Amino acid sequence: MSQSTNPNRDKIAQLIASKKKHLKQLTADVLFEQIIGGSIQALSETITLLESKNNSDYLKAQDIIKKVIPYASKSIRIGITGVPGVGKSTFIESFGNFLTEKGHKVAVLAIDPSSEKSRGSILGDKTRMANLAANPNAYIRPTASSGSLGGVAQKTRESVLLCEAAGFDVILIETVGVGQSEIAVHSMTDFFLLLMLAGAGDELQGIKRGIMEMADSILISKADGENVKYANIARLDYKNALHLFPANANNWIPKVETLSSLENHGVEKIWNIITDFKQMTTENRHFDYKRNEQQKFWMNESLKERILTDFYSNANYIKHKQNIESQLDKGEITSFQAAELLYNITYKK
């Protein structure tokens, strides 16, 4: 059967066309009103616009974000990291269901790993958190990293504002657990939670000292069955190790606890820790101070990205790039000289 007569393919094409037409009909004002009214569909559609590579879609999303700012920032933003296999998704599902039972609305923004070669992504969080995904007071939105962490970080930050405006008061941001994503997520959250495995050293887990220094709390996961003993030993080891790190500017002492998501052990404990953290940092005014500093940080990061985009799209750069690369290949100039030449040519210095 040819592609043109394939009924399934034609049906999918019709659905996509219908969806695009539907989105075009929804103005920024309509989507804004629906979001602050708690519409999950409007929230999802706006995040889709935000992630679109179509400039008109992106500008429309930015218009909505500008409108929701007065309705945002009323949540606790929690970053969750740990190597693959540590049990992040299991913990988030257990933690999310616990929070909704306490009357909270939980949004999970999960940055999924993407292939550097194919730019493909697993985007399997709703499958791995099937129970939480079906919870009417929870919202899960995976985002493919697609090799561009800066772009994802900006979209995730703006998605946080949209979720807050839609009434979600607890925002969980899950990292891929590797590379620079932890630093990005740490710089957009209030509380940073690190999940660790018992019986595995830092080298084996791929956790650097810098990541531990960022943590406001460390959870030793999978503390159930025969692993309870090792989890308790690991808890003491990490607790002692944290004393060697410099004191935090907010005067908070990171807490180390054990966790069993399967048995729901430790879930309530971590929420109590987060509640204590927010109360303490609000009282000493570090909570608002950190958010203000994060705003300035992401302003500068956005500016850097804009400058880079403008530079690489500059006509002078595009015109002379190949010639300078040729000189570089022949060994006529160094990479540093090549960069200087391109910079001067681009800005005509």
Secondary structure, DSSP 8 states (H G I E B T S, - for coil): --GGG-HHHHHHHHHHHHHHHHHHHS-HHHHHHHHHTT-HHHHHHHHHHHH-S-HHHHHHHHHHHHHHGGG---SEEEEEE--TTS-HHHHHHHHHHHHHHTT--EEEEEEE-B-TTT--B---HHHHTHHHHT-TTEEEEEEE-TT-HHHHHHHHHHHHHHHHHTT--EEEEE--SSTTHHHHHHTT-SEEEEEEETT--HHHHT--HHHHHH-SEEEEE---GGGHHHHHHHHHHHHHHHTTS---TT----EEEE-BTTTTBSHHHHHHHHHHHHHHHHHTTHHHHHHHHHHHHHHHHHHHHHHHHHHHT-HHHHHHHHHHHHHHHTTSS-HHHHHHHHHHHHTT-
